[in-house]
Amino acid sequence: MQSPWIREASKACCSSSGCCPNPFLGFPHYVEASSSSSKPQSAAVSRYQFETDEADKIRASEYPHLDSSVACFDYIGHGLFSYSQLQGSPFFDICCKSINLNSQLLYGEETEFQSGIKKRIMSFMNVSETDYTMVFTANQASAFKLLVESYPFGSNQNLLTVYDYQSEAIDVMIERAKKRGAKCMSACFSWPNLKIQTEKLRKKIIKKRGLFVIPLQSKVTGSRYSYTWLSLAQENGWHVLLDATALGAKEMETLGLSLFDPDFLICSFFKVFGENPSGFCCLFIKKSIGSSVLKGSTTNVGIVSLVPPLKLESPKGKAPLHEIEEIIDSRTSNTLQCKALDHADSLGLVLISSRTRSLINWLVNALMSLQHPHSETGIPAVKIYGPKVMFDRGPAVAFNVFDWKGQRIHPALVQKLADRNNISLSIGCLQHIWFSDKHEEMKEKDKFQPGIDVVTAAIGYLTNFEDIYRLWVFVSRFLDADFLDKEKWRYKALNQRTIEI
């Protein structure tokens, strides 16, 4: 007999939105697993599998840990290395530099090791070394802080941001800008689709000038933003900071920097997907304005250098000297291989975009199909915030889970239970939301508690259908009215710390 969850999955595979010919075409139909395994079995070779077979081969050979560990939906940025490259020691170490941004632009020096990594990253990001200088920073907050500490808010007094979510890095940037005399503004977003309030944003841009900070898409909701905002800001004398941290692999190829010509750009990199999230941020500064605009920095903190690993060990522990020397040579040469970037390059923009678009649209449609049984009004178990099923949307989704009474289950609890089921999710807080009169109840709540906490899941080119299926099956368990109580008593019986529900 087929499982109710599997029957629901089959229904979720059928698109009714008409956003594209069929975003779920080719996904395999899954039959109920045998009693010896809970893993879904493919009934046929699908178009989806055929088109993305190369990505699955890379995942199987270079990232074998992904099939036996946590399903990761909490990685943002670009991976540098593959799991197969791990050799018992780090690929590089990060050292802090006591230098301000202006001095780094004028006099900064770099080693051959760091220069090699920089050239590889700039090539991957489709950024010209002729037009831009790249600075390594400790994280996104450091990049923002370095920039606003050097930016001339005296003559360009405005800071305008376009983010539909709360972020520590953004808060740091706004706080530092205010201390330097900037007038800080933000775009507003309509509830619940979280589209930009275009007229309000246009009025904030026209006949003003300053620093305009915009991501190409939201890393929480997956909303994409038009490039025309960059052009409008530049036409009105703004300096533009393009935040590319939420972009998927190869998506910079869709943006012609020569056409939109942002003054600044940032992106984030981590070491190994699903294994090591540590990394750094890159701040790109247009050479034609760098030292002439960015002056008088008051901070010497945030800029870092990448150096060969300070501690090297053989993967087998103690080993002959020649093995250690081989590791040192491979790590310190100018050709440090960033296999994860190579894999993305080999797959290409079209395949990666098709894969992530199909996966995120399937997940969104599947989550929206969940309704609590025996409810007269058909209470949905999940509410999606931001874009629904769309051809042009980012590979992230923000949602909340509701019980059979229609009460929201706190995102922190959903995240904790997901973690116990080997699924890593993130939590975000939506903000700068505009509510129409028909959402009066949400408007009143927002007055007392600004921001709406949500669960968020992001996918990349290494995510596969089984990962998102596992997430959907986990969320489906909330259809059981007793699920939360069962989990609470289960962990209490195991003498583990419980969460108040």
C-alpha positions as CSV (number, residue, x, y, z in Angstrom):
1,M,0.0,0.0,0.0
2,Q,1.3,3.4,-0.9
3,S,2.2,5.8,1.9
4,P,-0.1,9.0,2.2
5,W,3.1,11.1,2.1
6,I,4.1,9.5,-1.2
7,R,0.7,10.1,-2.6
8,E,0.9,13.7,-1.6
9,A,4.4,13.9,-3.3
10,S,2.9,12.7,-6.5
11,K,0.2,15.4,-6.4
12,A,2.8,18.0,-5.6
13,C,4.8,17.2,-8.7
14,C,2.0,18.5,-10.9
15,S,2.2,22.3,-11.5
16,S,-0.9,24.3,-11.7
17,S,0.6,27.8,-11.7
18,G,1.4,27.9,-15.4
19,C,4.6,29.8,-14.7
20,C,6.5,27.8,-17.3
21,P,5.7,24.7,-19.5
22,N,6.2,22.4,-16.5
23,P,8.9,23.2,-14.0
24,F,8.6,19.7,-12.6
25,L,8.7,17.8,-15.9
26,G,10.9,14.8,-15.7
27,F,11.1,14.5,-11.9
28,P,11.1,10.8,-11.1
29,H,7.9,9.2,-9.8
30,Y,8.7,7.6,-6.5
31,V,7.3,4.4,-5.2
32,E,7.1,3.4,-1.6
33,A,10.4,2.2,-0.3
34,S,10.9,-1.4,0.8
35,S,10.7,-2.2,4.5
36,S,14.5,-2.4,4.7
37,S,15.0,1.2,3.5
38,S,13.3,4.5,3.7
39,K,15.1,5.9,0.7
40,P,12.8,6.7,-2.3
41,Q,13.4,4.5,-5.3
42,S,13.3,5.9,-8.9
43,A,10.8,4.1,-11.1
44,A,12.2,5.4,-14.3
45,V,15.1,7.4,-15.8
46,S,13.7,10.9,-16.0
47,R,14.5,14.0,-18.1
48,Y,15.6,15.7,-14.9
49,Q,18.1,12.9,-14.1
50,F,19.3,12.9,-17.7
51,E,19.9,16.7,-17.9
52,T,21.6,16.9,-14.5
53,D,23.3,13.5,-14.5
54,E,26.7,15.1,-14.6
55,A,26.0,17.1,-11.4
56,D,25.0,13.8,-9.6
57,K,28.2,12.1,-10.8
58,I,30.3,15.0,-9.3
59,R,28.3,14.8,-6.0
60,A,28.8,11.0,-5.8
61,S,32.5,11.0,-6.6
62,E,33.7,14.2,-4.9
63,Y,31.2,14.7,-2.1
64,P,30.3,11.2,-0.8
65,H,29.6,12.6,2.7
66,L,26.4,14.2,1.4
67,D,24.7,10.9,1.0
68,S,25.3,9.8,4.5
69,S,25.1,13.0,6.6
70,V,22.9,16.0,7.1
71,A,20.8,17.4,4.3
72,C,22.2,20.9,4.1
73,F,19.9,23.9,3.4
74,D,21.9,26.5,5.4
75,Y,24.9,27.2,3.1
76,I,25.1,30.6,1.5
77,G,27.9,31.6,-0.9
78,H,30.3,29.6,-3.0
79,G,32.2,26.5,-2.1
80,L,35.9,26.4,-2.9
81,F,37.0,22.8,-2.4
82,S,35.5,19.3,-2.7
83,Y,35.3,16.8,0.2
84,S,37.7,14.5,-1.7
85,Q,40.4,17.2,-1.4
86,L,40.5,16.9,2.4
87,Q,43.8,15.6,3.6
88,G,43.8,16.0,7.3
89,S,44.7,19.7,7.3
90,P,43.2,23.0,6.3
91,F,43.6,24.4,2.7
92,F,44.7,27.8,4.0
93,D,44.8,29.8,7.2
94,I,43.5,33.3,7.7
95,C,45.6,36.0,9.2
96,C,44.3,39.4,10.3
97,K,46.0,42.5,8.8
98,S,46.3,45.8,10.7
99,I,45.7,48.1,7.8
100,N,42.9,50.4,6.8
101,L,41.1,50.1,3.5
102,N,42.6,53.1,1.8
103,S,46.2,52.0,2.6
104,Q,45.4,48.5,1.4
105,L,44.2,49.9,-2.0
106,L,47.3,52.0,-2.3
107,Y,50.1,49.9,-0.8
108,G,48.7,46.5,-0.1
109,E,51.0,43.6,-1.0
110,E,50.2,39.9,-1.5
111,T,52.0,36.6,-1.7
112,E,52.1,34.3,-4.7
113,F,49.8,32.0,-2.8
114,Q,47.1,34.6,-2.2
115,S,47.5,36.0,-5.7
116,G,46.7,32.6,-7.1
117,I,43.5,32.3,-5.1
118,K,42.5,35.8,-6.0
119,K,42.9,35.2,-9.7
120,R,40.8,32.1,-9.6
121,I,38.0,33.8,-7.7
122,M,37.9,36.8,-10.0
123,S,37.8,34.5,-13.0
124,F,34.9,32.5,-11.4
125,M,33.0,35.7,-10.5
126,N,33.5,37.1,-14.1
127,V,35.1,40.2,-12.7
128,S,38.0,41.9,-14.6
129,E,41.3,42.4,-12.8
130,T,41.8,45.4,-15.0
131,D,38.7,47.2,-13.7
132,Y,38.5,46.0,-10.1
133,T,40.7,45.5,-7.0
134,M,39.8,42.6,-4.7
135,V,40.2,42.7,-0.9
136,F,39.9,39.7,1.4
137,T,37.8,40.4,4.5
138,A,37.0,38.2,7.5
139,N,33.2,38.1,6.7
140,Q,30.4,40.1,5.2
141,A,30.0,42.3,8.2
142,S,33.7,43.3,8.0
143,A,33.3,44.1,4.3
144,F,30.3,46.4,4.9
145,K,32.0,48.0,7.9
146,L,35.2,48.7,6.0
147,L,33.3,50.3,3.2
148,V,31.1,52.6,5.2
149,E,34.0,53.6,7.5
150,S,35.7,54.9,4.4
151,Y,32.8,56.3,2.4
152,P,32.4,60.1,2.2
153,F,28.9,60.5,3.8
154,G,29.7,64.2,4.3
155,S,29.1,64.9,0.7
156,N,27.0,61.9,-0.1
157,Q,24.9,61.6,3.0
158,N,22.4,58.9,2.2
159,L,22.6,55.1,2.7
160,L,19.8,53.2,1.0
161,T,19.5,49.4,1.4
162,V,17.2,46.9,-0.3
163,Y,16.9,43.9,2.1
164,D,13.7,42.1,3.0
165,Y,15.3,40.4,6.0
166,Q,17.3,41.3,9.1
167,S,21.0,40.5,9.2
168,E,23.8,41.2,11.6
169,A,26.0,42.3,8.8
170,I,23.5,44.8,7.5
171,D,22.8,46.1,11.0
172,V,26.6,46.7,11.6
173,M,26.7,48.7,8.3
174,I,23.7,50.8,9.2
175,E,25.0,51.5,12.7
176,R,28.4,52.6,11.5
177,A,27.0,54.7,8.8
178,K,24.7,56.5,11.2
179,K,27.6,57.3,13.5
180,R,29.3,58.9,10.5
181,G,26.3,61.1,9.9
182,A,24.5,59.1,7.2
183,K,20.8,59.3,6.7
184,C,19.8,55.6,6.5
185,M,16.8,54.5,4.5
186,S,15.4,51.1,3.3
187,A,13.1,49.8,0.6
188,C,9.7,48.5,1.7
189,F,8.2,45.2,0.6
190,S,4.5,44.3,0.1
191,W,3.0,41.5,2.2
192,P,2.9,38.5,1.5
193,N,4.7,38.3,-1.9
194,L,7.5,40.7,-0.6
195,K,7.8,42.5,-3.9
196,I,9.5,45.9,-3.7
197,Q,7.2,48.9,-3.3
198,T,8.5,50.4,-6.5
199,E,7.1,54.0,-6.2
200,K,8.4,54.4,-2.7
201,L,11.9,53.2,-3.6
202,R,11.9,55.4,-6.8
203,K,11.2,58.5,-4.7
204,K,14.0,57.6,-2.3
205,I,16.5,57.3,-5.2
206,I,15.6,60.3,-7.4
207,K,17.3,63.7,-6.7
208,K,19.4,62.2,-3.9
209,R,22.8,60.7,-3.7
210,G,24.9,58.4,-1.5
211,L,25.6,54.7,-1.2
212,F,22.9,52.4,-2.7
213,V,23.2,48.7,-1.4
214,I,21.2,46.1,-3.3
215,P,21.4,42.3,-3.5
216,L,20.5,40.7,-6.8
217,Q,18.2,38.3,-4.8
218,S,17.1,37.7,-1.3
219,K,19.0,34.9,0.4
220,V,16.0,34.3,2.7
221,T,12.9,34.5,0.4
222,G,14.5,33.9,-3.0
223,S,13.0,37.2,-4.4
224,R,14.9,38.6,-7.4
225,Y,15.4,42.3,-8.0
226,S,15.6,44.1,-11.3
227,Y,18.9,45.4,-12.6
228,T,17.1,48.6,-13.6
229,W,17.4,49.7,-9.9
230,L,21.2,49.9,-10.4
231,S,20.8,52.0,-13.5
232,L,18.3,54.4,-11.9
233,A,20.6,54.8,-8.9
234,Q,23.7,55.6,-11.0
235,E,21.7,58.0,-13.2
236,N,20.9,60.0,-10.0
237,G,24.5,60.1,-8.8
238,W,24.6,57.2,-6.3
239,H,27.5,54.9,-5.8
240,V,26.2,51.3,-6.1
241,L,27.3,48.4,-3.9
242,L,26.1,45.1,-5.4
243,D,25.7,42.3,-2.9
244,A,26.2,39.0,-4.7
245,T,26.5,36.8,-1.5
246,A,23.1,35.1,-2.3
247,L,23.8,34.3,-5.9
248,G,24.1,30.7,-7.0
249,A,27.2,29.3,-8.8
250,K,27.8,30.9,-12.2
251,E,25.0,33.4,-11.9
252,M,27.5,36.3,-12.2
253,E,27.7,35.3,-15.9
254,T,24.1,36.6,-16.3
255,L,25.2,40.1,-15.1
256,G,27.2,42.2,-17.5
257,L,29.4,44.2,-15.2
258,S,30.4,46.4,-18.2
259,L,26.7,47.3,-18.6
260,F,25.7,48.0,-15.0
261,D,29.2,48.8,-13.8
262,P,28.7,48.7,-9.9
263,D,31.2,50.7,-7.9
264,F,31.5,48.0,-5.3
265,L,30.7,44.3,-5.1
266,I,30.8,41.7,-2.4
267,C,30.5,37.9,-2.3
268,S,31.2,35.1,0.2
269,F,33.1,31.8,-0.1
270,F,33.3,28.8,2.2
271,K,35.6,25.8,2.2
272,V,33.6,22.6,1.7
273,F,29.8,22.2,1.2
274,G,28.2,20.1,3.9
275,E,31.5,19.8,5.8
276,N,33.3,23.1,6.5
277,P,31.4,26.4,6.4
278,S,34.4,28.5,7.4
279,G,35.7,31.0,4.8
280,F,35.9,34.6,4.0
281,C,34.3,37.5,2.1
282,C,35.6,39.4,-1.0
283,L,35.1,43.1,-1.5
284,F,35.6,44.3,-5.1
285,I,36.3,48.0,-5.6
286,K,36.3,49.7,-9.0
287,K,39.8,51.0,-9.6
288,S,38.6,54.2,-11.2
289,I,37.1,55.4,-8.0
290,G,38.7,53.4,-5.2
291,S,41.4,55.7,-3.6
292,S,39.7,58.9,-4.8
293,V,36.4,58.1,-3.0
294,L,37.3,55.9,-0.1
295,K,39.4,58.1,2.3
296,G,39.8,58.7,6.0
297,S,39.0,55.2,7.2
298,T,38.9,55.0,11.0
299,T,39.3,51.2,11.4
300,N,42.2,48.9,10.8
301,V,40.2,45.8,11.5
302,G,38.5,43.4,9.0
303,I,41.1,42.9,6.2
304,V,42.7,39.5,6.2
305,S,45.4,37.6,4.3
306,L,45.2,34.0,3.1
307,V,48.4,32.1,3.9
308,P,49.5,28.4,3.5
309,P,48.3,26.3,6.4
310,L,50.5,26.8,9.5
311,K,50.0,23.2,10.6
312,L,50.3,20.3,8.1
313,E,49.8,16.6,8.8
314,S,49.6,13.6,6.6
315,P,46.2,12.1,6.2
316,K,47.7,8.9,7.6
317,G,49.2,10.6,10.7
318,K,52.9,10.1,10.9
319,A,54.4,9.7,7.4
320,P,57.6,9.9,5.5
321,L,59.0,13.4,5.0
322,H,58.4,13.2,1.2
323,E,54.6,12.8,1.7
324,I,54.5,15.9,3.9
325,E,56.5,17.8,1.3
326,E,54.0,16.8,-1.4
327,I,51.2,18.2,0.7
328,I,53.2,21.5,1.3
329,D,53.9,21.8,-2.4
330,S,50.3,21.3,-3.4
331,R,49.1,23.8,-0.8
332,T,51.6,26.5,-1.3
333,S,51.9,26.6,-5.1
334,N,50.3,29.2,-7.2
335,T,47.9,26.6,-8.6
336,L,46.0,25.6,-5.5
337,Q,43.1,23.8,-7.1
338,C,39.6,25.0,-6.1
339,K,37.7,21.9,-7.2
340,A,34.3,23.2,-6.2
341,L,34.7,26.2,-8.5
342,D,36.0,23.9,-11.3
343,H,33.0,21.7,-10.9
344,A,30.6,24.6,-11.2
345,D,32.5,25.8,-14.3
346,S,32.3,22.4,-15.9
347,L,28.5,22.2,-15.4
348,G,27.9,25.7,-16.6
349,L,25.2,28.3,-16.0
350,V,22.4,26.7,-18.0
351,L,22.5,23.3,-16.3
352,I,22.9,24.7,-12.8
353,S,20.1,27.2,-13.3
354,S,17.8,24.5,-14.7
355,R,18.6,22.1,-11.8
356,T,18.2,24.6,-8.9
357,R,15.0,26.1,-10.5
358,S,13.4,22.7,-10.8
359,L,14.3,21.7,-7.3
360,I,13.1,24.9,-5.6
361,N,9.9,25.1,-7.6
362,W,9.1,21.4,-6.7
363,L,9.8,22.1,-3.0
364,V,7.6,25.3,-2.9
365,N,4.7,23.5,-4.7
366,A,5.0,20.4,-2.5
367,L,5.0,22.5,0.7
368,M,2.0,24.5,-0.4
369,S,0.1,21.2,-1.1
370,L,0.2,20.2,2.6
371,Q,-3.1,20.7,4.4
372,H,-4.2,19.5,7.8
373,P,-6.7,16.6,7.5
374,H,-10.3,16.8,8.7
375,S,-10.2,20.6,8.9
376,E,-13.4,22.2,7.6
377,T,-11.6,25.2,6.1
378,G,-8.6,23.3,4.8
379,I,-6.0,24.8,7.1
380,P,-2.6,24.9,5.3
381,A,0.3,23.3,7.2
382,V,2.8,25.7,5.5
383,K,2.7,29.3,4.4
384,I,5.3,30.6,1.9
385,Y,6.5,34.2,2.1
386,G,7.9,35.8,-1.0
387,P,7.6,34.4,-4.5
388,K,5.8,31.1,-5.0
389,V,6.4,28.8,-8.1
390,M,8.1,31.0,-10.7
391,F,10.4,30.6,-13.6
392,D,12.6,33.4,-12.4
393,R,13.1,33.1,-8.7
394,G,16.1,32.5,-6.5
395,P,17.0,29.1,-5.0
396,A,15.8,29.9,-1.5
397,V,12.4,29.8,0.2
398,A,11.0,31.3,3.5
399,F,8.1,29.6,5.2
400,N,6.4,28.9,8.5
401,V,4.7,25.7,9.7
402,F,1.2,25.8,11.4
403,D,-0.6,23.3,13.5
404,W,-4.1,22.0,13.0
405,K,-5.5,24.9,15.0
406,G,-3.9,27.4,12.6
407,Q,-1.3,28.5,15.2
408,R,2.3,29.1,14.0
409,I,4.9,26.7,15.3
410,H,7.9,28.7,16.3
411,P,10.7,28.6,13.7
412,A,13.3,27.8,16.3
413,L,11.4,24.7,17.3
414,V,11.0,23.6,13.6
415,Q,14.8,24.1,13.2
416,K,15.6,22.1,16.3
417,L,13.4,19.2,15.2
418,A,14.8,19.3,11.7
419,D,18.3,19.1,13.1
420,R,17.3,16.0,15.1
421,N,16.2,14.5,11.8
422,N,19.6,15.4,10.1
423,I,18.3,18.3,8.2
424,S,20.0,21.7,8.6
425,L,17.7,24.7,8.2
426,S,18.2,28.4,8.9
427,I,16.0,31.0,10.6
428,G,15.4,34.5,9.2
429,C,13.5,37.6,10.2
430,L,11.5,39.4,7.5
431,Q,11.4,43.2,8.0
432,H,10.5,46.5,6.2
433,I,7.1,45.0,5.3
434,W,4.2,47.1,4.1
435,F,0.7,45.6,5.0
436,S,-2.4,46.6,3.0
437,D,-5.8,47.1,4.8
438,K,-6.8,43.5,4.1
439,H,-3.9,42.3,6.3
440,E,-4.9,44.5,9.2
441,E,-4.3,41.7,11.7
442,M,-0.7,41.3,10.6
443,K,-0.2,45.1,10.7
444,E,-1.3,45.2,14.3
445,K,1.1,42.4,15.2
446,D,4.0,44.1,13.5
447,K,3.5,47.2,15.6
448,F,4.4,45.3,18.8
449,Q,6.9,42.9,17.3
450,P,8.7,44.3,14.3
451,G,9.8,41.6,11.9
452,I,8.4,38.1,11.2
453,D,10.5,35.1,12.1
454,V,10.6,32.4,9.4
455,V,12.3,29.1,8.5
456,T,14.4,29.4,5.4
457,A,16.0,26.8,3.2
458,A,18.6,27.5,0.4
459,I,19.7,25.0,-2.2
460,G,22.8,24.8,-4.4
461,Y,23.9,22.8,-7.4
462,L,25.0,19.9,-5.2
463,T,21.5,19.6,-3.7
464,N,19.6,16.8,-5.2
465,F,15.9,15.6,-5.3
466,E,16.4,13.3,-2.4
467,D,17.5,16.2,-0.2
468,I,14.4,18.3,-0.8
469,Y,12.2,15.2,-0.6
470,R,13.6,14.5,2.9
471,L,12.8,18.1,3.9
472,W,9.2,17.7,2.6
473,V,8.7,14.4,4.4
474,F,9.9,16.1,7.6
475,V,7.5,19.0,7.3
476,S,4.7,16.5,6.4
477,R,5.1,15.0,9.9
478,F,3.5,18.2,11.4
479,L,0.2,17.0,9.8
480,D,0.1,14.6,12.8
481,A,-1.6,16.6,15.5
482,D,0.4,14.7,18.2
483,F,3.8,15.0,16.5
484,L,5.1,17.8,18.8
485,D,4.0,16.0,21.9
486,K,5.5,12.7,20.7
487,E,8.8,14.4,20.1
488,K,8.8,16.1,23.5
489,W,8.1,12.9,25.4
490,R,10.5,10.9,23.2
491,Y,13.5,13.0,24.2
492,K,12.3,13.2,27.8
493,A,12.3,9.4,27.9
494,L,15.8,9.4,26.6
495,N,16.7,11.8,29.5
496,Q,17.6,14.6,27.0
497,R,16.9,18.3,27.4
498,T,13.4,19.1,26.1
499,I,12.0,22.2,24.4
500,E,9.0,23.9,25.8
501,I,6.2,23.8,23.3
